Amino acid sequence: MSITSETRREGLEEVLPKREVRASIILSVLGDRQMTVSEIVKELLDTGVIRYYDRNFVAPRLTELKEEGLVKVVGKRPCIMSGKNIAVWAAVKEAQ
């Protein structure tokens, strides 16, 4: 097995137990709002959930949540970090 294969596997093994908790945190932050990855990360920083800017804490979980039908992309707007347009996410509301 190559070194990159090993490190990728090790990274996955480290994150797997944390995925559900992180997804729950992200859904909680989103609530009824529409937010970009950067905005979610900033809020997690501001509330002390994470200690440094880590886009990878949020972005992969949003992709998984989208695949599960729990969030969707609702538009785009400039990133608070780069100024480039990025996706805006929102939680999918269950049918009443």
C-alpha angles and dihedrals in degrees: 000000000000123000092248091051090050095048092046090051092046091051092050092049090052095050101041096081091047099050098089093045092049092046090052091050091050093049089049092051092047094049106148093336132103111230143167123232089256092052091050091048091049091052091049088051093047092050094045097245089125128024102214138023104282115167089181090065088068114020100064091046091052089054090051092046090051090052088051091051094243098115135024139192109255102176144312138267139166116294114245089226106041105016090230119126114265135172122283114217132204134180115254111242117227118241112264 
